[in-house]
Amino acid sequence: SDPPDISPKGWTDTYDTLQAWALKNRLKIPIIYGIDAVHGHNNINGAVIFPHNIGLGATRNPKLVERAARITAREVAATGIDWTFAPAVCVVRDERWGRTYEGYAEEPGLVAELGAAAIRGFQSDRLSARSAILACAKHYLGDGGTTGGKDQGDTVCDEPTLRRLFLPPYEAAVKAGVGSVMVSFSSWNGLKMHANRYLITDVLKGELGFRGLVVSDWAAINQLPGEYKDQIETAVNAGVDMFMIPDGPPKQRNYVQFIELLEQLVHEGRVSESRINDAVMRILRIKFELGLFDRPFADRKLLGAIGSVAHRKVARECVRASLVLLKNDHDVLPLPKKTRRIHVGGVAADDIGIQCGGWTITWQGRPGRVIEGGTTILQAIRRAVHPSTIVTFDQDARDAAGADYTVVVLGEKPYAEGLGDRQDLALPESDLQALRNAKAGGAPVVLVLLSGRPLILGEALELCDSIIAAWLPGTEGDGVADVLFGDYNPTGKLSVSWPRSMSQVPINVGDANYDPLFPFGYGLRYSSKKPCR
């Protein structure tokens, strides 16, 4: 849970307080503290927020992904926290899924390459480095392939398909030295992953040779059949080493009950001592590798780096490398910095919360000024243009008449996990009306689309001269302006297929009769006939 003070100092004080309390135990074993730092240290006010993974997937740049993870690790480690529940190495096969943006791609090879790069960035050359943190590959296995894109649903396929589509990122993660793996809420052919001894123990720990710790998802064992004691027995024997039990007394299925019931299971012979010893060995090994026994408390000298100019510069680079130019009729882009007037419209143009998406300060995120620091796209445009250029703004683009160019920034409202599951990916009527208003203004229309997945463009495709898929870029809106005004030529390539209509969903490269609106790997560059200015 978050501390009352979510500043860097507030989080650091909380960590040190918890660690000091833990070290009062008889054996003086330090805790390992984990957090969902999935696109930067996103629970900290003032941290730099990177693009979500779907945007990083479009960069096709493992070195850049590694740098982003390295910076995230520095900011996390500065607050004392040892462990991030990242990267998500889900292979996303259905864009209706509310966690689509957490995956790098729909193709396992690209996910494997970028996931391994992130692990190297988080963990550095050695886990004991002061700015290294433990990475966690998640969610094992098949979370991105559930029927209908339902979060925590059922992935229905044979074992060769499961291995071909979803196992390669974990093979790459283990080779990269990942220290932890989180099990998925989802099922494979009806069996919950937290109960799947074959995939956790035989395949992950045995076949792949994974030596780290396996952690459950948040209260995930509560979804297993039987009473609480049965659920504990099933998951421990399946190979889960550490459990997220969020509740304490007086709530049921709390951590006190867990400890008592697990002891009973061992005494009754239903869980072997060797299974307990294996779990303890894996957890203690990681704690020793992190150096927690030697340096259990935060190094506050690192706090000054959080949200620094140097870190924001790398995030800005990630933003501009992630942008995918989908359409550019008549070479409208890049825009001139010096012109009479540019009109900006759209609900997302001046909203850092929509730019960042879910998992930003709160689980679901929210529109508005959710985090301190950073630059909205409207602010970035105003900063980028020539001093003589007038930039006007209204959300519904009704004031576009008379402008030389109109830029409309639209986007999904923030969401996370199952609350983002959608059966209809069409743009809302209010967004389409803003584009109609912009078109009626008479100037060329540029759409910047902020979304955690491909959306059905419909009428928008004809209303716009140019379209940029900007995904969920995070706090550094200047990276969008860098491309809009031609300081950088767009280089992003789609890491997911873009459907024409809902009748094509789900759609993935390699499908029979594959005919998306924009295929996997698609991305335009600016014409050489019109140099960037």
N, C-alpha and C positions, 0 to 999 in steps of 0.2 A: 504494500500500500504506500501511497505517496505521503511524504512528511507535510506538515502544515506550511512550511517554508520551502518552496520548490526552487529557490535560488541555488547556485553552486555551493555556497556555504551551508545552506540549510540541508541539502542532501548529504554533504560531507559530514556535518555534525551528526546526522542520523546514523550514517554508516559507522562512524567511530563509536557512537554510544552503544549500538547493537554489538559491535565487535568486543568492546570492553566487557559488556555483560556476558557474552559467550565465553570469554577467556577466564571467567571465574569458575568454570567447571573443573572437576578433579584432574582431568588429563590435559587441560588447557589447549583444547583443540579449537582452532579458529573456525568461524563460519565462512562459507563462500556465499556471496550475495549476488544474485542474478537480476537482470533488468531487461526489458524489451527495448534495447537501443537498436531499432531496426532501420532507421535512416538518419543517423546522427544520434546524439545523446538526447533523444526527443522527449524525455520527461523533465528536462532541466530548462528553466526559463533563461533565455539568452544564449542557448547552444546554437550551433550552426545546424541547419536541417538540410540534408542532401535529398536529391530525387529518390523517390521510392524505386524499388528494384526493377519494375517494368521499364522505367526510364533508363536506368543503368544498363539494362539488357539491350536497349537500342543503341548504346554507345559502341557495343561490340569490342570494348577496350578493357581487357583484364588488368592492365597496369593501372588504369584510372580507377577501376573498382577497388583494387588493392590500396591505392592511396586514400580513397574515401574511407575505407574501413580502418586504415591506420590512424586517420584523424579522429574518427569516432572512438577508437580505442583510447587515444590520448585524452579525449574529453571525459570518457567514462572513468578511466583510471584516476583522473585528477580528483574525482569525488570519492575515491576509495573503492568503488564497485569493481568486482573481479570478473564479471561474467555477463555476456550479452546473449540473449536468446535469438541469435542471428548467426549466419544468414538463413533465410528461408530458401531452400533449394527445391521447392515444389515445381514440377513441370505442369504448367497450367494448360489444361485441355478443354476448358469450357469458360468462356468469358462472362457467363452469368454468375460465376462464383464471386462472392464478396471479398475474397483474398487474392484475386487475380493480380493486383498491383504488387503483391509481395513476392511474386515470382519473376525471375529474369526473362523467361521465354517459354514457348510451347514445345521447344525442341530440346531433348535431353543433353545433347552434346554442348550446346551453348550454356545451359544451366550449370553443367558440370564444370566448365571452364571458368565461368564467372564466380560460381560458389567457392571453388578452390582458391581463387584470387582473394575473395573477401576473407576467407579463413586465414590466409597468410597475412593479410593486413591486420586483422584483429589480434592474432597471436604472436606476430613478429617472428624474429628468428628463434626466440626462446621465451617461454611463458613467464620466466622469472624477471624479465625486463620490467622496469617500473611503469612503462606505458603500454604494456601488453595486457590483454584480457583474454579470458577463455571464450572461444567461439562455440556455437551450438548449431549444428546442421538440423533443420527441421522441415516438415513434420513427417517422420518415417512411418509408413511408406504409402505413396499413392494418393496423398491428400488432394492433389490437383486434378484427379481423374474421376471424381464422384459423379454418379448419374445425375444429370440435370444441373450440374454445378452446385449442388447443395452442400453447404458447409457442414462438416462433420458427418457427411453422408457415406455412401457405400460405393467403392470402386469395384465394378464388376468386369472381370477379365480373367483370362487364363494366366498361368504363371509365366510362360514365355513373354507375353505382352507386358505383364507387370515388370519383369526384369528389363525388358528392352526400353520401356518408356520411363520408368521411375527409379530404377536402381543406379544408373550411371552417375548421377550427382553424388550419391553416397560413397560409391567406389572412389571417386575423385576426392571427396572430403576426407576419407580415411587416409588416402595417400598423402594429402596435404597436412595430415597430423591433427585433424580436428579433435578437440578434447571432450566434446559432449555431443550427444544426439538426443533430440526430443521426439517422443513417440506421438503419432497423430491421433486425434479424436476419432478419425474416420475408421471405416471397416474395409476389409477386402473379402468380397464374396460373402458378406454377412457376418464375418467374425471381426470383432473390434480389435484394432491393432494392439491395444494394451493387453490383450489376451493371447497374442499370436507368438507363442514360443518359437515356432519354426523361423519366422522372419527376424525376430529380435535376437534370439540366442544362437540358432543354427546358422543363419545367413549373416547377420550383421557382426556378431561377436566371433563366430566361428569361421565362416567362409571368407568374409572380408578382413578378419583379423583386427577388429576394432578394440582398442585397449582402454578407451576412455569410459566415461560414465553415461548411462542411459537414464534420462529423466522423463517423468510423466508430464503431460500437459496439465493445465489448471483444473484440479479436482476431476480429472478425466476418468479415474477408476470408478467414480460414482455411476458411470454409464454402463458398467459391466453387470452381467446377471448376478442375482443372489443378494444375500445380506452383505453388510460391510466387511465382515470377516472373510467371506467367500471372495469378495472383490480384491481384497488385499492379497490373499493366497494366490489367486489367478495371476495378478499382475507381477508379483514378486517372482513367482516361478516361471513366468514368461521371460523374465530377464530385465525388468525395470529395476534400476539401482537406487534411484532417488525419487521421491514423490512430492509433488506440489499439493499440499493439503492446506488450503487457505483459511479454514475456519478453526476456531478454538471453542472451548466450552462457553456457553451451554448449547451451541449448535450441534446438531448430529453430524456424524462422520467427521469428527474433528481430529486434530493431530494427537491429542492425548489418547483418544480411543485407538487411533492407528498404532501407536507404540504398544499399548497394552495388548491389542489383538494380535499383533505380529509376534510378540513374545509368547503368547498362547500357542500360536501356530507352530513355532519352533519347538516348544515343549511337547506338543502333540505329534510331532514328526511330519506335519503337513508342509512345512518349509524346512529345508535342511540347513544345518550350520554352514555347510560349504557354500550354499547360495548366499547366505548372509556375509560370509567372509569375502566372497568374490565382490559383492557390492561395496563393502567397507574398503577393501583394497583399492578398488577403482576410484572411489571418492577421495581417500587419503592420498593416493598417488597424485591426483590432480592438485590437491591443496599444497603438497610439497613442491610440485613443479611450478606452481604459481609463486612460491616463496612466502606463503601466508604464515608459516610457522616462524619465519625470521622477521617479516615485516607485515604485521597484521593490520596496521592502521594506514590511513590515507596520507599521501605525501602532498601536503598543501602547497608546496612550491609549484605544483603543476596547474593550480587553479587559474592562473592568469592566461592560460592558453585557450580557455573555453570561449567560443565565439570570437576568436581573434581574427584580425584582418587576413592573416596568412591562411587560416582555415577556410574563411569565406571565399577566398580567391580560388581554392581548389573546388569548392562546391559550385561556384560560378562556372568553372570549366566543365564540371559534370553536367550542369544544366545545358549549356550550349551544345555539348557533344551528344546529348540525349534527344534533342529536337529532331523530329522527322518531318520533312517537307513533303506533304501529300499532294499538293496541287499548286501550280504557279502559272496560271494562264497569263499570257501577254507579258511575262516577266515582270509582274507587278513588284515582286520582291527581288532585291532588297529595296527598302524605302529610302528616299533621300533624307538626310538629316536636316538639310536646309530646304524648306518649302514654306508655303504661306500658312497652311493650317492642317493639322492632323487631328481627327476626332477619334476618341476612344470610347467604346461602349462595352456593355456586358457586366453581369453581376460579379464576375470573377476578376475584373481588371484591377481592382484596388482592395483585394482581400487576401491577406497572407494566410488565413486559415484554410481557404479553398486551395491555394497553391500547395500547401503542405499535406492536406488530406488527413486521413486517419492516423492513429498512433502519433499524435502531436500534442504534447502536454497531457491530454486525456486519451483514454482508449479509443474513443470514437472520433476525436478531433472535433472541431466546430468552426463555422465561418467566423470571420472577424479577426481582431487583433489578438490571436491566441497566444502569441509568443513575442517577446521583445527582440529587437534586432531584425535585420533583413530588410528586403526591399520588395514592394509589390511591383507588378508589371507596369502599372500606370506610373508609379514613381520612377521606374527604370526608363520608360519612354521619355518622360520629361527631362530626365538627367542626360539622356543620350543625344537629344536633338540640338541643333544650332540655336543660340540664344534668340535669334529672330523668329524662330518657328513657334507658332501658337499651338498649344495642345489643349483641346477642350474635352470634357468628359460628361456623359450622363449614362446611367445604367441601361436604359432601354434604347439608346442610340437614336432617339427622336430628333436630336439636334445635329445630325450628321450633314444636313444640307449645307452646301457651300464649302465643305472641306475638300482638300486635295486628295486625301486618303482617309479611310475609316478602318480602324483596327477594333475588332470585337473579340473580347476575351470571355469565353463561356466555360463552365465546368460543372462537374458533379459536386454535390454537397459532400462534405467529409463523411466517411463511414469506415467501419472495420469489421472483419470476420462476417458472421452470418447475417448481421444487420445490413450488410451490403449486397446480399444475394438479390438478384433482380431477374425477372422473367421478361422484361421489356427494356431494351437498351436504347430506345429512341430518344432523341433530344426532346425535352419538354417544349410545350407550345410557347411558353414565355421566351425561351431561347430563340426559337424560330422567328418569333415576332420581332425580336431585337435585330435579327439578321435582315428581315424584310424592311424594317425601318432604315437600316444602314444602306441597303440596296437602293431604296427610294431616294436616298440623299444624293445619288448620282455619281459618287466617287468610287474608285476601286475599293473592294471590301476584302480585308484580310481577317480570317478567323484563326485565333489562337485557342486551341481546345485543351482544357485541363481535365484529365480523366484518368481513372485507374485501370482503364481497359479500353478497347475499341468500342465506340458507340455507333449506332445506326445513324448515318448522316442524313439520309433522306433528302428533303428539299434543300437542306443546307449546302449540299454539294453544288447546286446550281446558283445559289444566292451569293457564293463567295468566289472571288478571283483566285485567292490563295488560301491554303489551309496548312497550318502547322500543328502537328500533334506534340503537345508539350508535356503530356503525362501529368505527374504531380511533382513539380520541380523543386519544392521546398522554399527556403527563405530567400534564395538569391535570384530575384527577378531580373537582375542586370544581365544574366546569362541569356534570357529571352530577347532582350533588347540588342544584345551583341549580334544575334542572328537576324533579327528584323531589319536592322540598319546596315547589315553587310560587313560588319567588322570581322565576322567569321562566316564562312560558307557552311551551310548545314551538312552534317556528315552522318546523322543518325539513320539507322536502318531498322525497319520493323522487326521486332523479335516475336511478334504474334501476327496472325493473319487477321485482316480487317474485313468483316462480313458486309455484304451488300444489304442484307435484310435479316430479320429474325429467323426466317425460314432456313438460313444457312448455318445457324448457331446450333451446336458447336462446329467450328471449322478449324482444321489444322493442316499444315503442310504435309503432303503425302496422302491426303484423303483421295478417294475415288471421286472423279468429276470435280476436282479442286478448281474453283473459279471465284475467288474472293474479289471484293472491290479493290483492295490493295494486298498483294501477296506478301508472305514472309520474306524479309530481306529487302523490301521496297523502301526507297527513299530518294527524293530528287535532290539535285544540287542546283545552285544558281547558274544561269547560262553564262558561258564564257563571253558571249556578246555584250553582256551588261556587267561590267566589273563592279565588285563590291566597293562601296564608298564609305 
